[in-house]
Amino acid sequence: MSWSDVLQRGTADPSLTFARARWGQAGKFAWVAPRQTIIAPTGEQYPLCTTVYFKDADEVVKPYLPSMDGMTEADDWYVGISGHPPQ
């Protein structure tokens, strides 16, 4: 599956996690968090854009910024968690 597929499927179903077959370490995954409203320090509310998060093998979560390859050429994305590819 492509990065575009990940974005489309993840936006439609935020319960899905995604990984790449080339990720060697087990336990990594990305997901698309649904849009939220946040409160700024001024007290005003603003829409937060849809964000893709990444849980790495060290148990740290951060916004995901895929490589150019991950966005434009990779077709090895799958629904799941690294180290546990689909059958």
C-alpha positions in Angstrom: 0.0 0.0 0.0 1.2 3.6 -0.7 1.5 6.6 1.7 -1.6 8.0 0.0 -3.5 4.8 0.9 -2.2 5.1 4.5 -3.6 8.7 4.8 -6.9 7.8 3.2 -7.5 4.6 5.2 -6.2 6.1 8.4 -8.4 9.2 8.1 -11.4 7.0 7.5 -10.6 4.6 10.4 -8.4 6.2 13.1 -8.2 2.8 14.9 -5.9 1.4 12.2 -2.1 1.3 12.7 0.4 1.2 9.8 3.9 -0.1 9.4 6.4 -0.7 6.6 7.8 -4.1 5.7 11.3 -2.6 5.6 11.2 -1.5 9.2 13.6 -4.0 10.9 12.7 -3.3 14.5 9.5 -4.8 15.9 6.9 -2.6 17.6 7.0 0.5 15.3 3.7 1.9 13.9 2.1 5.1 12.7 -1.5 6.2 12.9 -3.6 9.1 11.7 -5.1 10.9 14.7 -8.5 12.5 14.1 -9.0 16.2 13.9 -9.3 17.9 17.3 -10.0 21.3 18.8 -7.3 22.7 21.0 -7.3 25.7 23.4 -4.6 28.2 22.9 -2.9 30.0 25.9 -5.3 33.0 25.0 -8.3 30.8 25.8 -9.5 30.7 22.2 -10.2 27.4 20.5 -8.7 26.4 17.2 -8.9 23.3 15.0 -5.8 21.2 15.1 -5.0 19.7 11.7 -5.1 15.9 11.2 -1.7 14.6 12.5 0.1 11.4 11.8 1.9 10.0 14.8 4.7 7.4 15.0 5.4 5.1 17.9 9.0 4.0 17.7 10.7 0.9 19.1 11.8 2.9 22.2 8.2 3.5 23.2 8.3 7.2 22.2 5.5 8.8 20.3 6.1 11.8 18.0 4.6 13.5 15.0 5.6 11.4 12.0 7.5 13.0 9.2 8.1 10.3 6.6 11.1 10.3 4.3 10.6 11.3 0.7 10.9 7.6 -0.2 8.2 6.8 2.4 5.8 9.3 0.8 6.5 8.9 -2.9 8.0 5.5 -3.7 7.3 3.1 -0.9 4.6 0.5 -1.6 5.4 -1.7 1.4 3.0 -0.1 3.9 0.6 -2.4 5.6 -2.1 -2.3 8.3 -0.4 -3.5 11.4 2.8 -3.2 13.6 6.3 -3.7 12.5 7.6 -7.2 13.2 4.1 -8.5 12.6 3.4 -8.3 8.9 0.1 -9.5 7.5 -0.2 -13.1 6.5 
